Amino acid sequence: MEFESAARHRSKSISLTADDPVTAAQGRDYVRRARELAPELAAAADEIECRRELPEPIVAALVERGFFRLLLPRSLGGA
Protein backbone atom coordinates (compact mmCIF):
# COMPACT_ATOMS: atom_id res chain seq x y z
CA MET A 1 0.00 0.00 0.00
CA GLU A 2 2.76 2.48 0.89
CA PHE A 3 4.45 1.86 -2.47
CA GLU A 4 1.23 2.60 -4.37
CA SER A 5 0.70 5.79 -2.37
CA ALA A 6 4.27 6.94 -3.05
CA ALA A 7 3.86 6.17 -6.76
CA ARG A 8 0.64 8.20 -6.91
CA HIS A 9 2.32 11.09 -5.08
CA ARG A 10 5.29 10.98 -7.46
CA SER A 11 3.09 10.99 -10.56
CA LYS A 12 1.11 13.95 -9.19
CA SER A 13 4.33 15.87 -8.61
CA ILE A 14 5.53 15.11 -12.11
CA SER A 15 2.28 16.17 -13.72
CA LEU A 16 2.22 19.41 -11.74
CA THR A 17 5.68 20.43 -12.88
CA ALA A 18 4.99 19.38 -16.46
CA ASP A 19 2.13 21.92 -16.56
CA ASP A 20 4.44 24.73 -15.42
CA PRO A 21 5.63 26.53 -18.58
CA VAL A 22 8.89 27.68 -16.96
CA THR A 23 9.77 24.18 -15.79
CA ALA A 24 8.81 22.69 -19.15
CA ALA A 25 11.00 25.23 -20.98
CA GLN A 26 13.92 24.49 -18.67
CA GLY A 27 13.44 20.78 -19.31
CA ARG A 28 13.50 21.33 -23.07
CA ASP A 29 16.66 23.41 -22.69
CA TYR A 30 18.40 20.58 -20.82
CA VAL A 31 17.33 18.11 -23.51
CA ARG A 32 18.80 20.45 -26.14
CA ARG A 33 22.04 20.72 -24.17
CA ALA A 34 22.22 16.93 -23.84
CA ARG A 35 21.73 16.49 -27.58
CA GLU A 36 24.53 18.97 -28.24
CA LEU A 37 26.81 17.01 -25.91
CA ALA A 38 25.98 13.62 -27.46
CA PRO A 39 28.67 13.75 -30.20
CA GLU A 40 31.37 14.56 -27.63
CA LEU A 41 30.23 11.65 -25.46
CA ALA A 42 30.14 9.31 -28.45
CA ALA A 43 33.66 10.35 -29.45
CA ALA A 44 34.92 9.67 -25.92
CA ALA A 45 33.01 6.39 -25.49
CA ASP A 46 36.01 4.10 -25.94
CA GLU A 47 38.12 6.10 -23.51
CA ILE A 48 35.29 6.19 -20.98
CA GLU A 49 34.81 2.44 -21.29
CA CYS A 50 38.54 1.67 -20.92
CA ARG A 51 39.22 4.07 -18.05
CA ARG A 52 35.80 3.61 -16.38
CA GLU A 53 35.70 7.34 -15.69
CA LEU A 54 34.80 10.49 -17.53
CA PRO A 55 37.66 12.36 -19.20
CA GLU A 56 38.26 15.90 -17.95
CA PRO A 57 36.92 17.57 -21.14
CA ILE A 58 33.61 15.70 -20.72
CA VAL A 59 33.36 16.69 -17.05
CA ALA A 60 34.10 20.30 -18.02
CA ALA A 61 31.38 20.17 -20.71
CA LEU A 62 28.88 18.77 -18.19
CA VAL A 63 29.73 21.55 -15.73
CA GLU A 64 29.61 24.23 -18.43
CA ARG A 65 26.16 23.08 -19.55
CA GLY A 66 24.85 22.99 -15.98
CA PHE A 67 24.11 19.26 -15.77
CA PHE A 68 25.52 18.86 -12.26
CA ARG A 69 23.13 21.58 -11.07
CA LEU A 70 20.28 19.17 -11.84
CA LEU A 71 21.33 17.25 -8.74
CA LEU A 72 20.84 20.25 -6.43
CA PRO A 73 17.48 21.41 -5.12
CA ARG A 74 16.39 24.82 -6.39
CA SER A 75 16.62 26.17 -2.85
CA LEU A 76 20.40 25.61 -3.07
CA GLY A 77 20.82 27.08 -6.56
CA GLY A 78 20.02 23.96 -8.53
CA ALA A 79 18.10 23.72 -11.76
C-alpha positions as CSV (number, residue, x, y, z in Angstrom):
1,M,0.0,0.0,0.0
2,E,2.8,2.5,0.9
3,F,4.4,1.9,-2.5
4,E,1.2,2.6,-4.4
5,S,0.7,5.8,-2.4
6,A,4.3,6.9,-3.1
7,A,3.9,6.2,-6.8
8,R,0.6,8.2,-6.9
9,H,2.3,11.1,-5.1
10,R,5.3,11.0,-7.5
11,S,3.1,11.0,-10.6
12,K,1.1,13.9,-9.2
13,S,4.3,15.9,-8.6
14,I,5.5,15.1,-12.1
15,S,2.3,16.2,-13.7
16,L,2.2,19.4,-11.7
17,T,5.7,20.4,-12.9
18,A,5.0,19.4,-16.5
19,D,2.1,21.9,-16.6
20,D,4.4,24.7,-15.4
21,P,5.6,26.5,-18.6
22,V,8.9,27.7,-17.0
23,T,9.8,24.2,-15.8
24,A,8.8,22.7,-19.2
25,A,11.0,25.2,-21.0
26,Q,13.9,24.5,-18.7
27,G,13.4,20.8,-19.3
28,R,13.5,21.3,-23.1
29,D,16.7,23.4,-22.7
30,Y,18.4,20.6,-20.8
31,V,17.3,18.1,-23.5
32,R,18.8,20.5,-26.1
33,R,22.0,20.7,-24.2
34,A,22.2,16.9,-23.8
35,R,21.7,16.5,-27.6
36,E,24.5,19.0,-28.2
37,L,26.8,17.0,-25.9
38,A,26.0,13.6,-27.5
39,P,28.7,13.7,-30.2
40,E,31.4,14.6,-27.6
41,L,30.2,11.6,-25.5
42,A,30.1,9.3,-28.4
43,A,33.7,10.4,-29.5
44,A,34.9,9.7,-25.9
45,A,33.0,6.4,-25.5
46,D,36.0,4.1,-25.9
47,E,38.1,6.1,-23.5
48,I,35.3,6.2,-21.0
49,E,34.8,2.4,-21.3
50,C,38.5,1.7,-20.9
51,R,39.2,4.1,-18.1
52,R,35.8,3.6,-16.4
53,E,35.7,7.3,-15.7
54,L,34.8,10.5,-17.5
55,P,37.7,12.4,-19.2
56,E,38.3,15.9,-18.0
57,P,36.9,17.6,-21.1
58,I,33.6,15.7,-20.7
59,V,33.4,16.7,-17.1
60,A,34.1,20.3,-18.0
61,A,31.4,20.2,-20.7
62,L,28.9,18.8,-18.2
63,V,29.7,21.5,-15.7
64,E,29.6,24.2,-18.4
65,R,26.2,23.1,-19.5
66,G,24.9,23.0,-16.0
67,F,24.1,19.3,-15.8
68,F,25.5,18.9,-12.3
69,R,23.1,21.6,-11.1
70,L,20.3,19.2,-11.8
71,L,21.3,17.2,-8.7
72,L,20.8,20.2,-6.4
73,P,17.5,21.4,-5.1
74,R,16.4,24.8,-6.4
75,S,16.6,26.2,-2.8
76,L,20.4,25.6,-3.1
77,G,20.8,27.1,-6.6
78,G,20.0,24.0,-8.5
79,A,18.1,23.7,-11.8
